[in-house]
Amino acid sequence: MHLRRALLLFAIVLGMAALVASLSRPIENRREETTAREPSEPGPATATPSPAPSAPSVVRFDAARDETKRLEQGTAATLEVSVAEPGNVQIPGLGLSAAATTFTPARFDILASDPGDYELLFAPAGGEATEAAGKLVVTSTG
């Protein structure tokens, strides 16, 4: 039974090699058969490269320090809030909330569209009392 399978496999490989050999032509024949091509119609205009959009800035807060950071209106940013113990960081003025641990800060991707003061609050895990963790001040441009 194994001999039949081996012979069948050998026949298939030999047949494939013969097929490939018959379809391929020597390179000399390919060079002689090439003819001058007519120029094709010009394609659509290509776009000129433009600089990539800048990556959002990272604004870091330490909840234990209750810091105030400023950001210009219309600026995209990632806020990172480091905490000393596990809990939840909230920015009520923006309707945002994220979990944080001592090894993983809370992260918020924001676009500072409206000027104003936005309080950051921290609620430790298992506790009900929230404490101030910082303030983001969005300043108007102009």
C-alpha positions in Angstrom: 0.0 0.0 0.0 2.8 2.4 0.8 4.6 1.6 -2.4 1.5 2.6 -4.4 1.3 5.9 -2.6 5.0 6.6 -3.2 4.7 5.8 -6.9 1.6 8.0 -7.2 3.3 10.9 -5.5 6.4 10.4 -7.7 4.1 10.4 -10.8 2.4 13.6 -9.7 5.7 15.4 -9.0 7.1 14.2 -12.4 3.9 15.4 -14.2 4.1 18.8 -12.6 7.7 19.2 -13.5 6.9 18.3 -17.1 4.0 20.8 -17.1 6.2 23.6 -15.8 9.0 22.8 -18.3 6.5 22.9 -21.2 5.0 26.2 -20.2 8.3 28.0 -19.6 10.3 29.2 -22.6 14.1 29.9 -22.8 14.9 33.6 -22.1 16.3 34.0 -25.7 12.8 33.3 -27.1 11.2 35.8 -24.8 13.6 38.6 -25.8 13.0 38.1 -29.5 9.2 38.1 -29.2 9.0 41.4 -27.4 7.7 44.2 -29.5 7.8 47.9 -29.0 4.7 48.9 -27.0 2.7 51.9 -27.7 2.7 54.4 -24.9 -0.3 54.0 -22.7 -2.6 56.9 -21.8 -1.4 58.8 -18.8 -3.1 57.8 -15.6 -4.7 60.0 -13.1 -2.7 62.6 -11.4 -0.9 61.4 -8.3 -1.3 63.2 -5.0 1.6 65.0 -3.6 2.9 63.7 -0.2 2.0 65.8 2.8 3.4 65.6 6.3 1.7 63.1 8.5 -0.5 64.5 11.2 1.3 65.0 14.5 0.8 62.5 17.2 -1.3 63.7 20.2 0.7 65.1 23.0 0.8 63.2 26.3 -0.2 65.2 29.5 0.8 63.3 32.7 -0.8 63.9 36.1 0.2 62.4 39.4 -3.0 62.1 41.5 -1.1 62.4 44.7 0.2 65.9 43.8 -3.2 67.4 42.6 -1.4 69.2 39.7 -2.8 71.8 37.3 -1.9 71.4 33.6 -2.8 73.6 30.7 -3.8 72.6 27.2 -4.7 74.9 24.2 -8.2 74.7 22.8 -8.4 72.4 19.7 -5.4 70.3 20.8 -5.6 66.5 20.8 -4.0 64.9 23.8 -3.7 61.8 25.8 -4.1 62.3 29.6 -2.3 59.8 31.8 -3.1 59.9 35.5 -0.8 57.9 37.8 -2.2 56.7 41.1 -0.7 55.3 44.3 -3.4 52.7 44.8 -6.0 51.0 42.5 -9.1 52.9 41.8 -11.1 55.0 39.3 -10.2 58.4 37.8 -13.0 60.6 36.6 -13.2 63.8 34.6 -16.9 64.7 35.3 -16.8 67.8 33.1 -16.0 65.7 30.1 -18.1 62.6 31.2 -15.0 60.4 31.2 -13.9 57.7 33.7 -11.1 55.1 33.6 -9.6 52.5 36.0 -6.1 52.9 37.2 -3.6 50.8 39.2 -0.1 51.6 40.5 1.4 50.0 37.4 -1.2 51.2 34.8 -2.3 54.8 34.8 -5.7 55.9 33.7 -5.7 57.1 30.1 -8.0 59.4 28.3 -7.8 60.4 24.7 -9.4 63.9 24.4 -9.8 66.8 22.0 -9.8 70.0 24.0 -12.7 71.7 22.2 -14.2 73.9 24.9 -12.2 76.2 27.1 -12.6 75.9 30.8 -11.4 74.1 34.0 -11.9 70.4 34.2 -11.4 68.7 37.6 -9.8 65.2 37.8 -11.2 63.1 40.7 -9.8 59.8 42.1 -11.9 57.2 43.9 -9.9 54.4 45.6 -11.1 50.9 45.0 -13.5 49.8 47.7 -13.9 53.4 49.1 -16.7 55.8 48.5 -14.9 59.1 49.0 -13.4 60.8 46.0 -10.4 63.1 46.2 -9.0 65.8 43.9 -6.4 64.3 41.5 -5.6 67.4 39.4 -7.1 70.0 37.1 -6.9 70.4 33.3 -7.3 74.0 32.2 -8.2 74.4 28.5 -7.2 77.8 27.3 -8.7 79.6 24.3 -6.6 80.2 21.3 -6.2 83.8 20.3 
